[in-house]
């Protein structure tokens, strides 16, 4: 297996994981819509608010943001400030992109590890929400390390693209077309 073939295989696996996160984020958005709709009906029609809608919606918003971020990066839709780098020669832009993607990946993996420790601590302590639901907090907290792991993998995928190991997409074109 050549380096390019291995890179393509790894990239396809990362793409699958990013898409899985996006599907989970879409499901979280659907949960928000249904929860809010039920809450509005409960308040307006029955004059009896639910005890769970706000809490579930809050967890779903967090999940949607963290789990969908890798897919957004893959699509080139994350905010990218290129005021200075767009004026550099193409080869320098490539290396600046590799450096910033490596910094992004490193940050994501540090946050992922810290998040896992936080989840583990919540699990050990038996922390639950203070609401009627008494949700074990490690469950919604788990979306943070998972989301950052997916985002970190996507940054690594971008590095492979920038270095030519994977010929999947043009990052510069995606970023400039959305500026």
C-alpha positions as CSV (number, residue, x, y, z in Angstrom):
1,X,0.0,0.0,0.0
2,X,1.4,3.4,-1.0
3,X,1.4,6.5,1.2
4,X,-1.2,8.0,-1.1
5,X,-3.5,5.0,-0.7
6,X,-3.0,4.9,3.0
7,X,-3.7,8.6,3.2
8,X,-6.9,8.2,1.1
9,X,-8.0,5.3,3.4
10,X,-7.4,7.4,6.5
11,X,-9.2,10.4,4.9
12,X,-12.2,8.3,4.1
13,X,-12.4,7.1,7.7
14,X,-12.2,10.6,8.9
15,X,-14.8,11.7,6.4
16,X,-17.1,8.9,7.7
17,X,-16.6,10.0,11.3
18,X,-17.2,13.7,10.4
19,X,-20.4,12.7,8.6
20,X,-21.5,10.6,11.6
21,X,-20.9,13.7,13.8
22,X,-23.0,15.8,11.4
23,X,-25.8,13.3,11.4
24,X,-25.8,13.3,15.2
25,X,-25.8,17.1,15.2
26,X,-28.8,17.1,12.8
27,X,-30.5,14.7,15.1
28,X,-29.8,17.1,18.0
29,X,-31.3,19.9,16.0
30,X,-34.4,17.8,15.4
31,X,-34.6,17.1,19.2
32,X,-34.4,20.9,19.8
33,X,-37.2,21.6,17.4
34,X,-39.5,18.9,18.8
35,X,-38.7,19.9,22.4
36,X,-39.5,23.5,21.8
37,X,-42.7,22.7,19.9
38,X,-43.9,20.5,22.8
39,X,-43.0,23.2,25.3
40,X,-44.9,25.8,23.3
41,X,-48.0,23.6,23.1
42,X,-47.7,22.6,26.7
43,X,-47.5,26.2,27.8
44,X,-50.0,27.7,25.4
45,X,-52.7,25.0,25.2
46,X,-52.4,23.3,28.5
47,X,-51.0,26.1,30.6
48,X,-48.5,23.6,32.0
49,X,-44.9,23.9,31.1
50,X,-42.7,20.8,30.8
51,X,-40.0,20.1,33.3
52,X,-37.5,18.8,30.7
53,X,-37.7,20.8,27.5
54,X,-35.2,23.5,28.4
55,X,-32.7,21.1,29.8
56,X,-32.9,18.7,26.9
57,X,-32.7,21.6,24.4
58,X,-29.6,22.9,26.1
59,X,-27.9,19.5,25.9
60,X,-28.9,19.2,22.3
61,X,-27.5,22.6,21.4
62,X,-24.2,21.7,22.9
63,X,-24.2,18.4,21.1
64,X,-25.1,20.0,17.8
65,X,-22.2,22.5,18.0
66,X,-19.5,20.1,19.1
67,X,-20.5,17.1,17.0
68,X,-21.1,19.1,13.8
69,X,-17.9,21.1,13.9
70,X,-15.7,18.6,12.1
71,X,-18.1,18.3,9.2
72,X,-18.3,22.1,8.9
73,X,-14.4,22.3,8.8
74,X,-14.4,19.5,6.1
75,X,-16.7,21.7,4.0
76,X,-14.5,24.7,4.4
77,X,-17.2,26.7,6.3
78,X,-15.3,27.5,9.5
79,X,-14.3,31.1,9.9
80,X,-10.8,31.7,8.4
81,X,-9.1,35.0,8.5
82,X,-6.8,35.3,5.6
83,X,-6.1,39.0,5.3
84,X,-2.4,38.6,5.4
85,X,-1.9,35.0,4.3
86,X,-3.8,35.6,1.0
87,X,-1.1,38.0,0.0
88,X,1.7,35.4,0.4
89,X,3.1,33.2,-2.4
90,X,1.1,29.9,-2.8
91,X,3.9,27.7,-1.3
92,X,4.0,30.0,1.8
93,X,0.2,29.9,2.1
94,X,0.4,26.1,2.0
95,X,3.0,26.0,4.8
96,X,1.1,28.5,6.9
97,X,-2.0,26.4,6.5
98,X,-0.1,23.3,7.6
99,X,1.2,25.2,10.7
100,X,-2.2,26.5,11.6
101,X,-3.9,23.2,11.0
102,X,-1.3,21.5,13.2
103,X,-1.9,24.1,15.9
104,X,-5.6,23.5,15.6
105,X,-5.2,19.7,15.8
106,X,-2.9,20.0,18.8
107,X,-5.4,22.3,20.6
108,X,-8.3,19.9,19.8
109,X,-6.5,16.9,21.1
110,X,-5.5,18.7,24.4
111,X,-9.1,19.8,24.9
112,X,-10.3,16.2,24.0
113,X,-8.0,14.7,26.7
114,X,-9.0,17.4,29.2
115,X,-12.6,16.8,28.4
116,X,-12.2,13.0,28.9
117,X,-10.7,13.6,32.3
118,X,-13.7,15.9,33.1
119,X,-16.2,13.3,31.9
120,X,-14.4,10.6,34.0
121,X,-14.5,12.8,37.1
122,X,-18.2,13.5,36.6
123,X,-18.8,9.8,36.3
124,X,-16.7,8.9,39.4
125,X,-18.4,11.6,41.4
126,X,-21.9,10.5,40.2
127,X,-22.7,14.1,39.2
128,X,-26.2,14.6,37.9
129,X,-28.2,17.6,36.8
130,X,-30.0,19.5,39.5
131,X,-33.3,19.3,37.6
132,X,-36.1,16.8,37.9
133,X,-34.5,14.7,35.2
134,X,-31.3,14.1,37.2
135,X,-29.3,13.4,34.0
136,X,-25.9,11.9,34.7
137,X,-23.8,14.9,33.6
138,X,-21.1,12.7,32.0
139,X,-23.5,11.9,29.2
140,X,-24.0,15.4,27.8
141,X,-20.4,16.3,28.7
142,X,-19.2,13.4,26.5
143,X,-20.1,15.4,23.4
144,X,-17.2,17.8,24.1
145,X,-14.3,15.4,23.9
146,X,-15.9,13.5,21.0
147,X,-16.5,16.8,19.1
148,X,-12.9,17.9,19.7
149,X,-11.5,14.5,18.7
150,X,-13.5,14.7,15.4
151,X,-12.4,18.2,14.8
152,X,-8.7,17.3,15.5
153,X,-8.9,14.4,13.1
154,X,-10.3,16.8,10.5
155,X,-7.4,19.2,11.0
156,X,-5.1,16.2,10.4
157,X,-7.0,15.4,7.2
158,X,-6.5,19.0,6.0
159,X,-2.8,18.7,6.6
160,X,-2.7,15.6,4.4
161,X,-4.5,17.5,1.7
162,X,-2.2,20.5,2.0
163,X,0.9,18.3,1.7
164,X,-0.5,16.5,-1.3
165,X,-0.8,13.1,0.4
166,X,-4.6,13.2,-0.2
167,X,-6.1,14.8,-3.3
168,X,-9.6,15.3,-2.0
169,X,-10.5,19.0,-2.1
170,X,-9.1,22.4,-2.6
171,X,-8.9,24.1,0.8
172,X,-7.9,27.5,-0.5
173,X,-10.8,27.6,-3.0
174,X,-13.3,26.5,-0.3
175,X,-12.1,29.2,2.1
176,X,-11.9,32.0,-0.5
177,X,-15.3,31.2,-2.0
178,X,-16.9,31.8,1.4
179,X,-15.0,35.0,2.4
